[in-house]
Amino acid sequence: MNEQKIINNALRCVIDLLEKVNHYPYHNINHTLDVYSRVWYLCDKEFVYLEEKTDLLIAALFHDTWFIESYSENEIIWARIAREYLEKINFREDRIKNIENIILATIVFSEPKNKLEKIIQDADFDNLWRRDFMMKTLSFRKEIRLIGNQSIPMKEWYKTTYNLMRKQSFKTFTARKERNKVKKENILKVKTKIY
């Protein structure tokens, strides 16, 4: 099976899975497709080989499928769902392990070990550095309220977001070059909500 067909089949599989649970305000099909699109873009800009690009795109598609089963213990679930799918299509074991590692690199503040993990991290956190950031962060707050049945006061939410944004750094040259200006603007927007 060629690489493009593998990607297309994985995309169809994940869309089918996510359509069943598309009620989350943030972790939904739109977020998955945002990360997928950004991975594709960064792969082209960062000169990633075709096989690695396929692995990255599959990881991007499966990286947040965990909430289909549970909102906790997510890193175990992400990797397992991807593995089950990939084993069904007789994907090579070394590539399955690579995809699992890429998925696990999306855990907040995990240290990327290679170029592929850097790309997935920049793609997954790209929402922090976009013009529609405020809308995205409020969707995430709404989701936490929905899932955890708890309301986080706005000021506290913005403080937590501000701290996350200050700690989160770009991992790829492309993200640094293209998103740094908006990063500074978004950090300032959040800071004004705190003080």
C-alpha positions in Angstrom: 0.0 0.0 0.0 1.5 3.4 -0.9 2.0 6.1 1.7 -0.8 8.4 0.5 -3.3 5.6 0.6 -2.2 4.7 4.1 -2.7 8.4 5.2 -6.1 8.6 3.5 -7.3 5.4 5.2 -6.1 6.5 8.6 -7.9 9.9 8.0 -11.1 8.1 7.2 -10.8 5.8 10.3 -10.1 8.8 12.6 -13.0 10.9 11.2 -15.3 7.9 11.7 -14.1 7.6 15.3 -14.3 11.3 16.1 -17.8 11.8 14.5 -19.2 9.6 17.3 -17.8 11.9 20.0 -17.7 15.3 18.3 -19.5 17.0 21.2 -16.3 18.3 22.9 -15.8 22.0 22.5 -12.0 21.8 21.9 -10.8 18.2 21.4 -12.9 17.5 18.4 -12.5 16.8 14.7 -11.5 20.4 14.1 -8.6 20.3 16.5 -7.4 17.0 15.0 -7.6 18.4 11.5 -5.8 21.6 12.6 -2.9 19.5 14.0 -2.9 17.3 10.9 -2.8 20.2 8.5 0.0 21.9 10.5 2.0 18.7 10.6 1.7 18.4 6.9 2.9 22.0 6.4 5.8 21.7 8.9 6.9 18.4 7.3 7.2 20.2 3.9 9.0 23.2 5.5 11.3 21.1 7.6 12.2 18.6 4.8 10.9 15.4 6.3 11.2 12.2 4.3 8.0 10.6 2.9 7.9 7.6 5.3 8.5 9.8 8.3 5.9 12.3 7.1 3.4 9.4 6.9 4.2 8.4 10.4 3.9 12.0 11.7 0.5 12.4 9.9 -0.8 9.2 11.3 0.3 10.3 14.8 -1.3 13.7 14.3 -4.6 12.0 13.4 -4.6 9.6 16.4 -2.9 11.9 19.0 -6.2 13.0 20.7 -8.4 9.9 20.0 -8.1 9.0 23.7 -11.2 10.9 24.7 -13.3 8.4 22.8 -12.9 6.1 25.8 -11.7 8.3 28.7 -10.6 11.8 29.5 -7.9 10.5 31.8 -5.0 8.0 31.3 -4.9 9.4 27.9 -1.3 8.7 26.9 -1.8 5.0 27.2 -5.1 5.1 25.3 -3.7 7.3 22.4 -0.9 4.9 21.6 -3.1 1.8 22.0 -5.8 3.0 19.6 -3.2 3.8 17.0 -1.5 0.5 17.5 -4.7 -1.5 17.1 -5.5 0.3 13.9 -2.0 -0.1 12.5 -1.8 -3.8 13.4 -5.0 -4.4 11.5 -3.5 -3.0 8.3 -0.2 -5.0 8.9 1.9 -1.9 9.4 5.6 -2.5 10.2 6.3 -2.8 13.9 9.2 -0.4 13.8 6.9 2.3 12.3 4.2 1.5 14.8 6.6 2.1 17.7 7.8 5.3 16.0 4.2 6.5 15.7 3.5 5.6 19.4 6.6 7.7 20.4 5.4 10.6 18.3 2.0 10.5 19.9 3.5 10.3 23.4 5.6 13.4 22.6 2.3 15.4 22.7 2.1 15.1 26.4 2.5 18.7 27.8 6.1 19.6 28.6 7.6 16.3 27.4 11.0 16.8 25.9 11.2 15.9 22.2 13.9 13.4 21.3 14.0 14.0 17.6 12.8 16.1 14.7 9.5 14.3 14.3 8.6 14.8 18.0 9.5 18.5 17.6 7.1 18.9 14.7 4.2 17.2 16.4 4.7 19.4 19.5 4.7 22.6 17.4 1.7 21.4 15.5 -0.3 20.4 18.7 0.4 23.7 20.4 0.0 25.9 17.3 -3.4 27.0 18.6 -1.6 29.1 21.2 0.2 31.1 18.5 -2.7 31.8 16.1 -5.0 34.8 15.6 -8.0 32.7 16.8 -6.2 31.8 20.0 -8.7 33.5 22.4 -11.6 31.5 20.9 -9.6 28.3 21.2 -8.6 28.8 24.8 -12.2 29.5 25.8 -13.4 26.4 24.1 -10.8 24.4 26.0 -12.0 26.0 29.3 -15.6 25.1 28.4 -14.5 21.5 27.7 -12.8 21.2 31.1 -15.9 22.5 32.8 -18.0 20.0 30.8 -15.7 17.0 31.5 -14.6 17.8 35.1 -17.9 19.3 36.1 -16.0 22.3 37.6 -15.9 25.9 36.8 -12.5 27.6 36.7 -12.7 31.3 37.4 -11.6 33.4 34.4 -8.7 35.1 36.1 -7.4 31.7 37.3 -7.8 30.3 33.7 -5.9 33.2 32.2 -3.1 32.8 34.8 -2.7 29.1 34.0 -2.8 29.8 30.3 -0.3 32.6 30.7 2.1 30.3 32.5 1.7 27.6 29.9 2.4 30.1 27.1 5.5 31.4 28.8 6.9 27.9 29.3 6.0 26.5 25.9 8.8 27.1 23.4 9.0 26.5 19.6 10.8 23.4 18.7 11.2 23.9 14.9 12.8 26.7 13.0 9.7 27.2 10.9 7.4 27.7 13.9 9.9 30.1 15.5 10.1 32.1 12.3 6.4 32.2 11.5 4.7 32.3 14.9 7.0 34.3 17.2 5.3 37.7 16.5 1.8 36.3 17.2 3.1 34.4 20.2 4.2 37.7 21.8 0.8 39.3 20.9 -1.1 36.4 22.4 0.9 36.4 25.6 0.3 40.1 26.0 -3.5 39.6 25.4 -3.6 37.0 28.1 -1.5 39.1 30.5 -3.9 42.0 30.2 -6.8 39.7 31.3 -4.9 38.9 34.5 -3.8 42.4 35.6 
